[in-house]
Amino acid sequence: MKKKIFLLFVTSILFGCKSNPNNIDLEMKNNNEFIIYVASHFYDCVGVVPQKCLLIKFEDEDKWQLHYDGIQGFNFEEEYAYKLLIKKEILDPNNVLADASSVMYHLVKILDKKIFKKEDLNGNWKLKKINNTLIDDDKIVLHIDTNSLKFFGNDGCNSFFGNTTVISSNSIKFGPLMSTKIFCEEKMKIADLFTNTLQESQSYKKYGAFLEIKSKQNTLIFKR
């Protein structure tokens, strides 16, 4: 009987110590530590007064959010996108000023830091392909201005415009998109697919003179 108990004990130790790629995530949750991504530029925001905010995203979330307070120990440099390990501290509400956050973030470690110049996306881009379909229409264009955070263009039928957020070296958001309302029966299928993909965009890749913008289902290929 003692022999069986000993074997069970040893077995539990061996399997309990087995390497687990998720151990880091479990440890972070237990220690109130999290991985966040920080976009490469400040963004205008309004708290008590107009100010500049970081744009951050938690690793297990899809949405980016404005971060009004700094991260203790973190010196942000524009034109760099970051992946950080941070620790959250809950402050005593009695010691927090009115309208101030009761949560403070502290930098534990910079996990990644990549240079990114959003100005590389500026200018006119002509649509060349939607998924595997070649597009032979020079009227379908997208103009991006990352300085004013605006975009405009033409879908081959209607002119459109809106606001854009260049989040990082591989993530961009367009919308909401406003456009004229001309009906072009022979062009509406491509026009709708083009503008819908823009508004649902999740990632992009720039290589040479080409720009690839992807949503969950579709891919747009542009050329300068």
Summary of the structure (lengths in Angstrom):
residues: 224
radius of gyration: 23.7
end to end distance: 77.0
largest distance: 84.4
contacts: 567
relative contact order: 0.11
helix: 19%
strand: 45%
